[in-house]
Amino acid sequence: MPNDNAINLDRGDNNGESAGLNARVEGQSAELGVGLAAFEGQNAQLEAALRARDEAQAQLESELRDFQLLHSVSSMLIDEDNVDALYQKLVEVATTIMKSDFGSMQRYDEKRGELQFIGHKGLDEKSIEYWRWVRPGQATTCGKALELRQRVIVSNFEACDFLKGSPDLTEFRKANVRSAQSTPLITRGGRLVGMITTHWTRQTEPSARDFRLLDIVARQAADLIERNMVLEALRLQADRLVEADRHKNEFIATLAHELRNPLAPIRNGVAVLKIGNADQTPSVLAMMDRQLSQMVRLIDDLLDVSRMSRGDIEVKRELVDLASIIDSAVETSRPLISASKHDFTVAVPADVVWLEADKMRVAQAISNLLNNAAKYTPAGGKIELAARLIGKEVCIRVTDTGIGISAAALPKIFDLFMQVDGGAARSQNGLGVGLALSQKLAELHDGRIDVESAGEGLGATFTLRLPARVDALKNSIGG
Ligand code: ADP
């Protein structure tokens, strides 16, 4: 029945055939659709993978650039020996990283508790002068960051609460600064050593990546500043040692000279006494006595210096009244003061003032001050000694109208072997130990000596301050 089949087919089963065909086509196109969707899906995946790859590559490239930048920064900073140039480079690196218009770097001064300007990029002289020192909490990003000890970012100065109405904001406007960030420089040991600030002429919002890089540079900057501070301290110490050594050498030369000086008149005196002229004897003996006293004083000072450097000067404290100490000092110094015909006045409190002190030693310190006043004041000058009780403190002030002390010499005046430059003309039978010794004696009594002078030719004032025994004063009044 093959024909039947054929007939059947011919007859009619055209409809059935096309339906089958349609079904097949539909089936195939459905398959194709699935295939296409799968392909599109794969395509999207591929595109996403490509995008991810591009992003990863861009990220890598950016990190590589950052890494190269940091690497070049480190080698540049390590190669730079000049401290100022180093700070300058750090500011430049910070402004590059932050894409800012200006930048500044400050050092933290621990004594003042303030930031000191040390380098900048792009700021004008007026701004530098205005912000040379910045205190904690001042209306600037660095002042705020100093107060908070953390980074401060202000992306729009005009909308910032702590800047509102401040003179600093007026200055920022004049300098065309609209936004800034300040990052504290903190060392590995956690010590604040400075601040790095970047400023923009527009509102800005730096990215996390910028801050990441800035933080790495800030850490390096902090360590470098700390290293330079240590080096600077060592340099200062070395300079002081060299200077102390120079003073010591000068001291030995002066000492030989000063010890020899009285010997010539003493030798002459001996020769005159040998001749046996009775008329001359009293004056010769007085002269020899003076010269011997001068020698004894020098040698006593020397012995005290050596005790002082060994740290074993002894003070024997007892209750003693101020007036008796002053009397003793004045008695020692009066001959020297009178010899130069100075106008000398002494003022002591009317009431008894008690001290717990070594009378001899405090009198020695005061007498040193009086002798200096006499030596460093041209003949016929004015010397005043005024002692007062101020609160619980005794203030003994010695003022002269003499040659004065320059501002440069004042801070070193109490150093051992220190003699103000001016050579032999200025040196007056001294070894440069009197003030160091007097200061030490004051310290051993829980006191101190301060000096003031308006400058050369304008006289000097030394003030010895010692604690008074106010309770003893009450007792003495009461009983
Ligand atoms: P010296 O033995 O040289 O006087 P001091 O230690 O007593 O040593 O003083 C140190 C230096 O301080 C002196 O060499 C002098 O230059 C200066 N000096 C001290 N007192 C006075 C004063 N009253 N007026 C001016 N200079 C002074």
Boltz pocket constraint, residues with backbone or C-beta under 6 A from the ligand:
constraints:
  - pocket:
      binder: B
      contacts: [[A, 368], [A, 369], [A, 372], [A, 373], [A, 376], [A, 400], [A, 402], [A, 403], [A, 404], [A, 405], [A, 413], [A, 415], [A, 418], [A, 419], [A, 420], [A, 426], [A, 427], [A, 428], [A, 429], [A, 430], [A, 431], [A, 432], [A, 433], [A, 434], [A, 435], [A, 436], [A, 459], [A, 460]]
      max_distance: 6.0
